[in-house]
Amino acid sequence: MSVIVAETYVARREKTVEFTALLDEFLKFKKAHPQLFRGLKSWKLYKQDYGQPTGMYIEMWEYENLAQMEETNTRIFSDEGIKKINEAFHKLVEPATFSATIWSEVA
């Protein structure tokens, strides 16, 4: 059964243009490097339209199991291109809003 890493965060209001540009950079990078993301079953990004906090994003990274998640994440986040994107990302989000959880499929 699948394992999902769910990350939630809010982009800094004054950094939304930079955040959008970085998101586009990530999507292009991901598309250009499919071998790097081998083992990732799916990746989705949603933006909250209603509720608190306003403009919250939720990223969902789906893997086959925890072992696959560890192997894939080690490969992805060891890459210099992703390290650069990840470092920039954390400068553009409100730190107090960032959280990461791991969910397991039940049914």
LONU-912415 format. One record per residue (C-alpha): residue in three letters; z, x, y. Coordinates in steps of 0.02 Angstrom, whole numbers, padded with zeros to 5 digits, always signed. Example, Ala and Ser with C-alpha at 12.3 -4.5 7.8 and 13.67 -1.06 7.14 Angstrom:
<pts>
ala+00390+00615-00225 ser+00357+00684-00053 
</pts>
This chain:
<pts>
met+00000+00000+00000 ser-00036+00058+00176 val+00078+00147+00296 ile+00057+00118+00483 val+00121+00229+00622 ala+00144+00119+00775 glu+00164+00202+00944 thr+00203+00104+01100 tyr+00198+00165+01280 val+00156+00121+01460 ala+00039+00228+01563 arg+00110+00283+01731 arg+00045+00159+01859 glu-00021+00296+01974 lys-00109+00382+01827 thr-00209+00236+01754 val-00378+00310+01804 glu-00334+00477+01723 phe-00265+00386+01571 thr-00427+00289+01548 ala-00529+00449+01564 leu-00419+00537+01435 leu-00436+00389+01317 asp-00625+00403+01330 glu-00612+00590+01295 phe-00507+00555+01140 leu-00629+00424+01075 lys-00776+00543+01097 phe-00679+00684+01014 lys-00631+00572+00868 lys-00811+00516+00843 ala-00876+00696+00853 his-00748+00763+00726 pro-00741+00638+00582 gln-00689+00774+00457 leu-00531+00806+00559 phe-00481+00623+00541 arg-00518+00613+00354 gly-00374+00518+00272 leu-00349+00402+00421 lys-00394+00228+00356 ser-00400+00150+00529 trp-00349+00177+00709 lys-00328+00035+00834 leu-00268+00025+01013 tyr-00208-00135+01094 lys-00150-00171+01272 gln-00019-00304+01304 asp-00087-00436+01423 tyr+00069-00543+01435 gly+00253-00499+01422 gln+00366-00354+01464 pro+00338-00215+01497 thr+00175-00253+01584 gly+00027-00151+01523 met+00109-00084+01366 tyr-00008-00005+01239 ile+00016-00004+01051 glu-00077+00121+00944 met-00087+00090+00758 trp-00132+00233+00640 glu-00157+00174+00461 tyr-00142+00286+00308 glu-00144+00258+00121 asn+00036+00321+00099 leu+00167+00438+00176 ala+00098+00593+00089 gln-00077+00556+00158 met-00002+00526+00330 glu+00086+00695+00329 glu-00067+00788+00267 thr-00185+00704+00391 asn-00068+00718+00541 thr-00039+00903+00505 arg-00227+00931+00508 ile-00259+00823+00662 phe-00117+00887+00770 ser-00149+01070+00725 asp-00320+01060+00806 glu-00330+01143+00978 gly-00436+01002+01052 ile-00310+00869+01000 lys-00165+00978+01059 lys-00244+00980+01233 ile-00273+00792+01233 asn-00098+00757+01166 glu-00016+00868+01298 ala-00113+00780+01437 phe-00072+00609+01362 his+00116+00639+01371 lys+00101+00683+01557 leu+00016+00515+01591 val+00140+00397+01507 glu+00314+00343+01561 pro+00424+00446+01443 ala+00558+00311+01427 thr+00428+00188+01361 phe+00361+00297+01219 ser+00416+00254+01043 ala+00347+00288+00870 thr+00389+00192+00711 ile+00324+00193+00533 trp+00287+00027+00450 ser+00253-00005+00265 glu+00146-00148+00202 val+00250-00280+00112 ala+00125-00417+00069 
</pts>
